[in-house]
């Protein structure tokens, strides 16, 4: 059984041109930025969305309670498969120690049902 913790902020997924400067986030705020030859994109709390970005709003972020060793396999798939079976879109991220999965706020009740129905737990006391 995996435990996930719903982070308290509303999150956005954003996109900027590939040559845009990397937006800054204050210390202690969960966010991610990734640059490819075709785009600069990221995830952050809605209040920190970069000016001028294309924004996909209203996502909840679920943090896998870890840490997990980098050699472990199948952690994300244990959550992604039940969500796919429920036809819930996801956006995934990972750090060195743990994984994160974002689900649309409008589908959160369905996501909660799918995840807990697969035998996992979601902690929401941080919300």
N, C-alpha and C positions, 0 to 999 in steps of 0.2 A: 504494500500500500504506500502510495506517495501522499505527501501533504503539500498543499499549495496555500499561499497566503495572498489574499487580494490586497493590492496596494491601495491606499486611500484616495489618490488623485485620479481625476479623469485624464486619460492619455489621448494624444493625437499621434498619427503617423504622418510625416511630412516629407516633401521633396523640394529640392532647390536645384538650379543648374549645376553641372559638374565643377565649374570654376568658382562657385560661391565660397566665401569664407565660412569656416566652421563656426556655427553659433556656440556661444558659451552658456553653460548651465552652472548655477551655483553649487558649491560643495554640498553634498548630502541629498541632492536631487537625483532620482533615478532617471537616466536617459541614455540613449545610444545614438551614435552618428557613424555612418558608413559612406565612404566615397568610392565610386566606381568611375570608369572612364565616361559613363553616360549620365550620372546623377550624383548628387549629394542627398542622402536621405537619412531619416532618423525617427526616433520615438522620444517623446518627452511629455511631461504634464502640460495640459492645454494652456495653462498660464504662461508657459515658456516657449510656445510655438514661435518659430522664427518669422519675422516680418517678410512678406512677399512669397512665402512658401505655398505650394499646393498642399492643402490640409485634408486629411481624412479624419474627421472628429469622432469622439465618443467611443473610446475603447477602455475596457477594464484590463489591468495588468495583473496577472497571477504569477507570483514568484514561487518556484519550486523550493521547498525548504530543504536545504542541503547543509554543507557542501557535498558535492559529488566528485569523485575521482575522475580525471579525464579518460581513464581506461574503461569506465563503465559504458555499457551500450544499452540502447532501448529506453532510456529515461523519458525522452520527449515523446516517443511513439506511444507510450502507455497512456498519454493524455490526448495526443493528436488523433489517434485512431477513433476513440469514442466521439470526439468532436466532429470528425469527418463523417462518421456514420450518422450523426445527427444533422449533417449538412450545415455546420457552423463554421464560418470563415475564421482563420487564425492568422496571427503574425507572430513569429517566434524570434527570440534573441537568446544569446548565451554569453556568460562571462566565464572567467577561468573556474569559478567555484560553483556556479549554478545556472539554471535555465529560467527563462521567462516566456510566458505565452499570453498574448493579448487576444481578447475576444470582444466583439462588438457589444456595447452596452445594451442595445436593443435585444440581443440574444442571450444575455447573461443568465436568465432563469433556465433556459434550455441547456446552456453550457454547464451550469451547476448540476442539473439533473443528469446530464451525460457523464460528467466526471465522477460524481458520487455513485451513480449507477454502475460504474466500472470498478467500484471498490476503493476509490480514493477519497481524500478529505480536503475540504476548503475551509480555511480559517478566515473569518471575516471581521474579527474583533478589532483589526487595525483600521477599519473603514469608519 
